[in-house]
Every structure is written in C-alpha cells, then in structure tokens.
Amino acid sequence: MKWLPIYPWFYGFAVTPLFVLFGLLLRRIARGKTAKLYQAAYFLEYRKACYECDIKSALRNESDIQNRTFWSFTKKLKNAEAHGRLWKYVNAMAKSKKIPRDIYAEIS
C-alpha cells in the first residue's frame, strides 16, 4: 500500500462509466466478428454443396441446396463442438478461400 497512491473512493465511481462504455464497444465488435465468421464458414459449405450438385449433374433447386448446406454445416459444427474445437474450426472455415476445382469452368 505504501507504493500505491491513495485516491478518494469517488474516483472509482467516476471511471466506471468509461469501463462500461469500453465493455459495450468490445461486445459490439465481438458480435460483429462472430457473425461474419459464421457467415463466411456457411458460404464455404454452400459453395461445396453447389459444386457437388454440379459434379453429379443433379439439377436441384435452390431450396434443396440450402437445406443440404444447413444440414451439413450444423452437423460439422456439432461435431467440432463435441471435440472442443468449435472456434478453431469456424475460424479455419471462415479464413479458407478454397473454391472447388472447376466451379467457374466454362461449359463448352
């Protein structure tokens, strides 16, 4: 205690709103980043589902592809969570820019 300067107790109350505002700012940033990570991971799975349908030459409508994507994405997230690596998996999927081969190939 002899190295620390002793401030009046009301300084703690004066600084509290700054800490609250800083906490709200960090929460907002974290929510935005989390949403973007999940969205990027979902669209990677969506591109994979579209590619698989194109490879099999199975013409499916958009709702079938979305249902398949949602099912496989949810299954993979549950599996990753069961093994304790959910955030690592979502980050890896979101940062992956893998585009399946021939997805943009021109049909001649």
Disulfide bonds with the S-S distance in Angstrom:
none
